[in-house]
Amino acid sequence: WTNGINQANKMALRAWTKETGISLVQINGQRRYGGPPRGWVGDPPPAGTEVFIGKLPQDMYENVLIPIFQSVGKLYEFRLMMTFSGLNRGFAYAKYSSR
């Protein structure tokens, strides 16, 4: 199964997490970033702040995706759905701090 994983992309993800200090936690088939971001006070964002992202290339990871979606607004949380083999499942969810 490791032949399907783009090693250069995986190494870029590792380097990005080390450089930015961002931690990613993988639980139950999803890898999670954020929730809540530093300095967040109060309840989680209201309904209508989460966006479904589909048709992602399976060898694309958070080092590319998170900066793209942060350019739109402040991310509260980003979840990338993962296979047990280390590829993403082709979809993710971005939850923003506000609508």
Phi, psi and omega per residue, in radians:
W1 nan -0.409 -3.092
T2 -1.201 -0.293 3.094
N3 -1.133 -0.443 -3.132
G4 -1.378 -0.210 -3.093
I5 -1.604 2.234 3.086
N6 -1.345 1.831 -3.056
Q7 -1.104 -0.600 3.119
A8 -1.108 -0.713 3.110
N9 -1.167 -0.689 3.114
K10 -1.134 -0.705 3.118
M11 -1.164 -0.654 3.103
A12 -1.126 -0.677 3.092
L13 -1.106 -0.804 3.113
R14 -1.043 -0.779 3.139
A15 -1.116 -0.703 -3.131
W16 -1.125 -0.780 -3.140
T17 -1.134 -0.652 3.119
K18 -1.185 -0.747 -3.110
E19 -1.174 -0.726 -3.070
T20 -1.568 -0.318 -3.085
G21 1.359 0.164 3.135
I22 -1.314 2.367 3.071
S23 -1.890 2.411 3.101
L24 -1.993 2.341 -3.125
V25 -2.044 2.201 3.128
Q26 -1.820 2.092 3.135
I27 -2.420 2.270 3.035
N28 0.873 0.857 3.033
G29 1.367 0.234 3.052
Q30 -2.432 2.514 3.100
R31 -1.873 2.232 -2.967
R32 -2.016 2.389 3.027
Y33 -2.103 2.378 3.034
G34 1.436 -2.706 3.111
G35 1.269 1.490 -0.196
P36 -1.537 2.776 3.105
P37 -1.246 2.881 3.125
R38 -0.968 2.409 3.096
G39 1.413 0.048 -3.118
W40 -1.243 2.302 3.105
V41 -2.203 2.314 3.073
G42 1.856 -2.895 -3.083
D43 -1.297 2.850 3.026
P44 -1.079 2.847 3.126
P45 -1.035 2.688 -3.122
P46 -1.260 3.006 3.060
A47 -1.020 2.590 3.121
G48 1.640 0.113 -3.136
T49 -1.840 -0.043 -3.122
E50 -1.794 2.364 -3.092
V51 -2.073 2.321 3.029
F52 -1.468 2.360 3.113
I53 -2.109 2.095 -3.101
G54 -2.077 3.025 3.080
K55 1.034 0.683 3.083
L56 -1.426 2.474 3.000
P57 -1.065 2.436 -3.041
Q58 -1.189 -0.284 3.127
D59 -1.837 0.408 3.083
M60 -1.776 2.369 -3.043
Y61 -2.191 -3.104 -3.034
E62 -1.049 -0.508 -3.134
N63 -1.072 -0.434 3.068
V64 -1.697 -0.749 -3.006
L65 -1.252 -0.816 -3.060
I66 -1.063 -0.836 3.100
P67 -1.027 -0.618 3.110
I68 -1.097 -0.849 -3.074
F69 -1.350 -0.406 3.018
Q70 -1.238 -0.426 3.133
S71 -1.191 -0.312 3.141
V72 -1.497 -0.650 -3.105
G73 -3.115 3.085 -3.106
K74 -1.281 2.085 3.135
L75 -1.374 2.315 2.987
Y76 -1.524 -0.723 -3.095
E77 -2.757 2.590 3.054
F78 -2.338 2.237 -3.134
R79 -2.165 2.123 3.102
L80 -1.870 2.114 -3.133
M81 -1.321 2.302 -3.004
M82 -2.140 2.615 2.964
T83 -1.540 2.884 3.114
F84 -1.256 -0.229 3.131
S85 -1.519 -0.093 3.090
G86 1.778 0.004 3.065
L87 -1.623 2.707 3.026
N88 -1.419 2.757 -3.068
R89 -1.511 0.103 3.074
G90 1.617 0.106 3.081
F91 -2.623 2.794 -3.103
A92 -2.656 3.005 3.070
Y93 -2.273 2.314 3.051
A94 -2.003 2.138 3.071
K95 -1.900 2.174 -3.095
Y96 -1.694 2.805 -3.126
S97 -1.190 -0.464 3.118
S98 -2.612 2.910 3.134
R99 -1.192 nan nan
